[in-house]
Amino acid sequence: MIRKLCLTIAFFLFTFAGTLHEAAAEDVITLMLPESVIARSVTAVLPLRIDAHSPSVQGDIIIKSITDFQLNNNQLACRLRLGGTNLGFLAEIAGHEIKLKVGAVEIDVQTNATLRYDAAQQTLFVKPVVKNLSPGGKDANADIGQALVALLNGKEFPITLQNLDPIIAKSGAKTIIINTRITDIKAQPEALRLSLVPLISAK
């Protein structure tokens, strides 16, 4: 039993050492996240409030659902269901500012978003472009829907990434620590590709 355990640990250390050598030689580690995993992760954080400021629109705008999730070459296509509550529109008439209370509205939009990663800020920027608009309810909601879409259409929204936990292994009296830094994020068909640079230290 003990011998088998020692052989298993030895195999792990040899494998781990080989991985370290390969990472140092290539200088970049590639991590592929399948489209289905990204879709489930995004759905798990819903509903999501959109931080979209506008001098003409007030209220809370929430992404209620995301469907038809599809990754392609540096693009993310999906259908969003947006909900707006406590909505108010500010307009200036004859030099006077007037606030029109709308209340609540829901709309469905098809979007193609481009992705841009800033390595210095460790931030992923998502820029949605709305392809079509399907207002829910009566046709009178169309103008309201267009105003909501204008808050996110063609604007970049930042997603700040947290540092990944380090990989730690012990070999004899030494502790090997591998920290990684994300240097690039690219979308490709059915997957999101992360490029990471390993920072290896021992103590």
Disulfide bonds with the S-S distance in Angstrom:
none
